[in-house]
Amino acid sequence: MTQESPGARVSTLELFFDLVFVFTVTQLADSLAHHLTWSGLVDVALVLFVVWWMYSGYAWLTNAVAPTTTVRRTLLLAGMAGFLVMALAIPEAFTEYGWIFGAGYLVVNIAHSVLFLQAGPAALRMMRTLGPMNLVAALLVLAGGLLPEPWRHLCWLAAPLVQVTAGYLHPAEMHTISAGHFVERHSLVMIIAIGESVLAIGVGATDLDLDAGLILAAVLGLTVAYYLWWNYFADGDRRSEHVLAEAVDPARRARLALNAWGYAHIPMLLGIVLTAVGIKKTLAHAFDALHWDEALALGGGVALYLLGHAIFLRLLRLPGAPYRVAVAALCLAAVPLGHHLAIAQLAATAIILAAGAITEDIPRVRRAGLANAIGDFGRGS
C-alpha cells in the first residue's frame, strides 16, 4: 500500500474526528457511574472494545488515505456521524437503543471500508479479509441490539472475537505505516480522553458548595489526571515513535502497531473511564466513606491504566514497566482508605503517583546531569 504523504502529521479534521470519538468515552463514564456494578463494568468493556476497534481502524485509515478530497471528507463525516449516534445510544446500548447503536456502528464500518479501498491496489487484497470480517462484527452488534437475552450478550461477545481474528488473518504486510502520524494520532486521542478525568471534576462539583474541602478534592483529582498524563507523555510518546519507525519489516511494524497501540490501549482507556467515575464519586462524598465499588473504581481505574501502559512499554521494549506495576499495586492497596474517608484515598493516590513519577525520573535526571557535566568538561579542555 503506498503512503500518500509519508511525513504527514495529523490534520485538524482528524482531530475533530477524535473529539467526536471521545464523546463515547464520556458517555461510557456517565453510564458506568449510574450502573457501578460488575455487570455494568463488563458492558462498558464490551462497548469500549468494539468502539475502540473501529476508532483504531480509522487511525490506520487516515494514516494511509489522507482526507484531502471532498469525497473522502464526506465519507469521514459519515463515520463521525456514526460515532456520534453510537455515543448517544450508549446509556441504553444493552436495552431499548441497542439497535440504534448497532445501526451507527454499521455506518462507521461501511464508511471505513469504502475509504480504505481508495488507498491503492494493495488495499483491495487486504480488505478482502478485513472488510467482510469487520462487517460481520458490525452485524453481530446490530443483531445484539435486536435480540433478547441471552442472545444479545452472546452477539456482543462474538463481535470482539471476530475482530481479533480479523486482526491476525488479514495480510498485515500490506500496511505501510507512517510512524509519526500514527503515534501522534493515538497520542492526541489519549490526551483528550485523559481530559475526561478533568471533566469529571467539573461534573462532580455541580450543585455542590464551593468550600475548602471541595477545592482540595478538585485539586487532588486534577493531580491524579496530571500523573496519568505524565506516565504516558513524559518523553514516552517520542520514544515509542522511534521504536515504531525503526521496525523496518512492514509485517513486524503492523503487528507492533496492532498490539501496542491497539490492544494495549484498551485497558488504559477503560482505566480512564473508571478513574473518572471514581473522581466524580469522591467529589460528591469527599469527607464521607465511599462504597467499596466507588473506592475500587478510583484505585482500580488508576491501576488498570498503569498496567495497560506497562504492557505497552513491554511490547515496545521500553523502560518503565516495573515502576508502573509497583505504583498500580500501591494504588490498589490504598482502596480501603476510601472505604473510611474518600478524600484520604484520593490524596494517597495522588501522592503515590507523584512518588512513582519522581522515583522513575531520578535516574534519567542523574544521567542527563552526568552527560552535561562530561560535555562541559570536554568543552573546557
N, C-alpha and C positions, 0 to 999 in steps of 0.2 A: 504494500500500500504506500503510495507516495505521500510525502509530507508537503502540504501546500506552502507552509511558511515555517521552516524549521526553528527559527529564532523567535517565533511569535510569543507574545505574552497574553495574559487573559484580557479579553475585551470587556468593555463596560456592559455589553449585552449579556455576556456570560455571568458577570457579577449580579446583574438584575435577575437572571435566572436563579442564581444561588439564593437571593433574598426570598424568592417565592418558595424554594425548597425548604429553607429554614423555618418557614411558617409551619411546615409539618412537624418540626421539632417542637415548636411552641405548642402546637395542638396536642402532641403526644404527652408533653409535660403536664398540660392542663388536664388531659384525660386521666393520667395516672394519679394526679393529685386528688381527683374525685373518686377514684377506684383504687386506692392504695392497698392492693391485695396481691397474693402470688399469682392468681389467675389474671388479674389486671396487668401485672408485670409481663406475663407470658404473651398476652395480647399485644401489648406495646412493643415487645421484642419482635413479634411476627410482623407487625406493620412496619417497624423500622427496617427490618431486613429487606422486605420487598421494595420499600421506597428507596432505601439506600442503593440497592442493586441497580435500579433504573437511573438514579441520580449519577452514580458512578458510570453507568453506560453513557450518559450524556457528556460526562467529563472526557471519556475516551473518544466520544464522537467529535466534540469540538477540537480535540487535540489533532484529529485527522481531517476534519472538514470545518474550516473557518466560516463563521456565519457572516459572509461578506456580500451575499446577494439577497435580493428581495424574497425570492422563493425560500432560501434557507432560513432567513429571519422569520418568515411567516410560519414555517414548519416548527421553528424553535418556539414561537409564540404559542402554537398549538400544544406543544409539550408543556410549556409553562401553565397554560390553562388547565391541562390535565392534572398537573401537580396541585394547582390551587383547588380544584374540585375535590381531589383526594384529601387535601388538608381539611377542607370544610366538613367532609364526611367522617373524619377520623373519630370524633367522640362517639359516633354510633356505627362504626365500621363493622361491628360484630352483631348489630341488631338491625334496625329498620333501614339504615342508609348504606348497608353493605354493598348493595347493587350499584349505588351511585359511586362509591369508592372504586368498585371494580370497573365501571364504565370509564371513569377518569384514568385509571391505570391502563386500560386498553388503548385509549387515545395516546397516552405517553409512549407506549410500546410501538404503536404504528408510526407515529411521527419519528421516533428514533430510528426505526428500520429504514424508512424512506430516505431520511437524511444520510444514513450511513452508506447507502448504496451509491451516493454521489462521491464517495471517497476514492473511486478509481476501480479498475477491473479486478484487482485483488480482493476488494471488499465483497464482491459478488460471491466468491468462493467461501469466504469467511461467514457471510450472512446466511448461506445455505444451511448451516448448522445453528448458528447463534440466533438468527431471526425467528425461525419456527419454534425453537425451544423457549425463547422469551415470550412468544405469542401463546404457547401452551400454558406457561406460568400465569400470564395475564388472564387467560380464560378460566384457569383454576380459581384465581382470586374473584373473578366475576361470578363464577358458579357458587363459590362460597357465600357470596352476598345474596344469592337467590335461594339457597338450600337451607333446610332446618338443621339443627344439631342432631347427631354429631358430625354430619357431612360437612357442615360449614367449617369447623376447625380442621377436619381432615384435608379439605381442599387447601386451606391456608397453610397447613404443614407441608403439603405436597409441593406447593409453589416454590418455596426456597430450595427444596431438594432438586427440582428441575433446573433451577437457576445455577446452583452449584455445579451440577452435572454439565450444564452448558458451558460454564467457565473452563472446564477441563477437556471438553470434547471438541470445541471449535479450534481451528488451526491458529494457535497463538503467534506463530512466526509471521503471520500476515500483518500483525500490528507493527507500525513504526512509530515509536512514542517519542515526542519531544519532551525531554525530562523537565526543562524549565517551565513550560506551560503546564504540564501535568501536575507537578508538585505545587506550583503556585495556585492552581485551581483548587486543589484539596486544602491547601493552607488557608485560603480565603474562606472557604465554607466552614472550616473549623473555627476560625476566629469569630465568624458570625454566630455559629452555634454556641460557642462559649459565652457570647453576649446574651444568650438566653438565660444564663445564670444571673447576669446583672439585671435583666428584665424581671426575673423572679423577685428581685429585691423590691422593685417598684410595685409590682402586683401584690406582693405580700404585705407591703406597707399601706395599701389602700384602706382608707377609713380607720386607720389606727392613729392614736395620739402621737405626735412627733415629740417624744420626750427623750431624755438622755439614753434610756435603755434601748429604744428603737434605733437611735442613731448609732449606738455602739454595735448593735446586731447587724445593721446595714453595712457598716464599715468592715466588720468581720466577714460578712458574706461577700463583699467586694474583694477582700483579701484572698478568700478561697478561690474565687473566679480568676483572680490575677495569677495565682500559682498553677491553676490549670493551664492558663496561657503560657506561663514560664516553662512548664515541663515540655510543652510541645514546641515552643518557638525560640527558646533560648539557644540560638545558633543551630538547633536541630533540623529545621527545615532546609537550611543551606547544605548541611552535611548530607541529608537524605537525598537532595537533588544531585549531589556529586556521586553518590553511590549508584543512583539510577542511571545517570549519564555514563558512568564507567562500565555498565553492563552492556558490552558490545553486541553479544549474541541477541538477536531480536526475540527469540523464544524465551530466553532467560529473563530479558528485560520485561517482557509481557507478564511472565509468571510472578516476577518480583512485584510488579505494579499491582497485579490482582491480589496477591496475598497480603502485601504490606498496606497498600492504600485502599484495597477493597475490604477484605475480611477483618484485618486488624483494626480498622477504624470503626467497625460496628460496636464493639464493647466501649470504645471511647465515647461515641455518640450516645449510647444507652446510659453510660456513666454521667454524661452531661445532663440528660433528662432527669435521672434520679437525683443528682445534686441540686438541680433547680427546684425540684419538688421538696427536697429536704430543707433548703434555704427558705423557701416560701413558708413551710410549716413552722420553722424555727422563729421567723419574724413575728408570726401571729401568736406565738406562745413562748417568747424569749425567756421569761422568768418562771415558766411552768415546766412540768415534766412532760416530755414527749412520749407518745405511744411507741412501742418497740418498732412498729413498721415505719414510723416517721424518722426515728433515730437511725434505723437501718438504711433508709433512703439517703440520708446525708452521708453517713460514713461509708455505706456500701457503694454509693454513687461515685464518690471520690476514689475509692479503692478500685472499682471496676475501670474507671478512666485510666488510672495509673497502670493497672495490669495490662490493659489494651495497648497503652503506649510502650510498655516493657516488651510485649510481643512484637510490636512494630520495630523497636530498636534491635531486638534479637534477629529478626528476619533480615535487617539491613546490616547486621554485624557491627552495630554502632555501640559505644559505651553508654552506660547509664541505667540499664535494665535492673541490676540488683538494687540500686537506690530506690527505684520506683516500687519494686516488690516490698522492700522493707518499709517504706512510707505507707504503702497500702495496708500492710498488716497493722501498723500503728493506728491508722485511721479507723480500722475496724475495731481495734482494741478500745478506742475512745467512745464507741457506741453506747455502752452503759452509762456514761456521763449524761447523755441526752435524756435517758430514761429518768434521771433525777433532776436535771436542770438543763434546759435546751441550750441556753447561751454558753454554758460550760463546754458542751460538746463542740459548738461552733468555734469557740475560742481555741480549744485544744486542737481541732482540725487545722485551723489557720496556722497555729504555732508549729504543728508537726510538718505541714507543707513547707513553711518558711525554713525550718531547721534542715529539712531534707534538701532543699534547694541550695542553701548555704554550704552544707556539708559536701554536696556534689561539686559545687563550684570552686571550693578551696584548692584542690589540686590543679585545676585549669588556671586559676589566678597565679598560683605559685610558678607554674610552667611559663606563663606569659611574663611574669616578673623576671624569671631567670633568663629567658630569651632576650628581654630588653636590656638586662644587665650585661649579658655577653655582647650584645650589639653595641652598647655604649663603650664597653672595654675595647672592642675591635676598632671603633672609630677613633677612640682616644689614642690607641697605639699607632 
